[in-house]
Amino acid sequence: MVTLWSSARAMRQTIVAVGFACAPLTGIAVAASTGFDGVYRGDSTVTRGDESICGKALPVSYTVVNGQFSIVYDAAHHVGVNIQVQPDGSFSGSQTYFVGPRQAQVKASGRISGNVLEAQAEGKACARSYRLTKS
């Protein structure tokens, strides 16, 4: 019985030690991604597709909170991509959506460097580029 109790106690001590060792790492990951938080404003430009389908170039504003934001691809049909900014400022994601009965996919990628967010979003009929500055 003494060995079983000693083993259980050693296991608990190891678990606690591992937990304490990992705690600083989680703080680093959170701090890195939240460093990009803020409001970014600028323009979206249609780089592929017809304005009658894709819309015109418009001013846009995205708010990054806890390293996350959404790129709106088609506001009229509520299509966007939820993004998680990586510690190096890069991001990418995709979202499946429907055009009538047909399934399509939009892909978005980009990077935040300094106070500039640059991104591209591309779907079946349209593609857009974004250049936004943190305000």
Helices and strands as residue ranges (DSSP letters): H 2-34, E 38-48, H 51-54, E 58-64, E 68-74, G 75-77, E 79-84, E 90-99, E 102-113, E 116-122, E 127-134
